[in-house]
Amino acid sequence: MSERLPTLFLSHGSPMRAIDPGAAGAAWSSLARSIGKPRAVLVVSAHWETGVPMVSANAKPETIHDFGGFPEPLYRLRYPAPGAPEVAARVVELLKGAGIAAGADGCRGLDHGAWVPLMHMYPDADVPVVELAVQPERDPLHHLNVGRALAPLAGEGVLVVGSGHGTHNLRDWMLAGGRGDTPLPYAAQFSDWLAGTLDANDEEALLAYRDVAPGAARAHPSEEHFLPIYVALGAAGPRARARREYVGFDGAALAMDAYAFTPAN
């Protein structure tokens, strides 16, 4: 595959999106159709946290049900996509080549940050999948540099997908459970700030989001669900263009924003 693929940032939502995908799921499916079938998918998942970048090298990754308290049918779901140890090795090679310590985990399966959106993007589970962990103890610049190191993958047929959330405050989500999909003001403001900042290609503001974005600390009480966006952005290449593919909310506090990043001409 000679043409560069875009890179994606998807807000994966509740695990229930696997059963009831809603409009966000339709957007994921549409994105996959427009991109076509890649050689493999590398998912940077908010639900795998490590001290240094780790990549899954399992040839037959299990479906991990890393959640509790949901309806029993959700736990019967499986996403039997194969792994891609050769892609995992390439990821480690690229990261180490950029001076970033990295390793591979031969036992890691696919958590719901990966398999929930992929069930709707590639429902036949016929595209190999590799996961990459985030490092919440490291800053956004670290994750942007991880993405930059992985930029060659987009020209090698590997679709890089950051899976996290535009906003992610589970406490507010639970407390405002009766509000439907009407966002709390701070969540809507942060989502709009993110869209404007990406559109303006303001990397400095994006990296300093904790200090400059409205409601940043409340939108992301912890950072693991926002860090994947930096990897996806970096992997698209210098001065990547952002296209907002979906905007919506899961409850009052979980922005379901989706973005595609393409390299500047």
Sequence and secondary structure as in RCSB ss.txt:
>XXXX:A:sequence
MSERLPTLFLSHGSPMRAIDPGAAGAAWSSLARSIGKPRAVLVVSAHWETGVPMVSANAKPETIHDFGGFPEPLY
RLRYPAPGAPEVAARVVELLKGAGIAAGADGCRGLDHGAWVPLMHMYPDADVPVVELAVQPERDPLHHLNVGRAL
APLAGEGVLVVGSGHGTHNLRDWMLAGGRGDTPLPYAAQFSDWLAGTLDANDEEALLAYRDVAPGAARAHPSEEH
FLPIYVALGAAGPRARARREYVGFDGAALAMDAYAFTPAN
>XXXX:A:secstr
  S   EEEEE   GGGGT  HHHHHHHHHHHHHH   SEEEEEEEEEE SS EEE  SS  B     SS HHHH
T        HHHHHHHHHHHHHTT   EEESS  B HHHHHHHHHHSTT  S EEEEEE TTS HHHHHHHHHHT
GGGGGTTEEEEEEE SS  HHHHHHTGGGTT   HHHHHHHHHHHHHHHTT HHHHHTHHHHSTTHHHH SSSTT
TTHHHHHHHHT TT EEEEEE  EETTTEE  EEEEE   
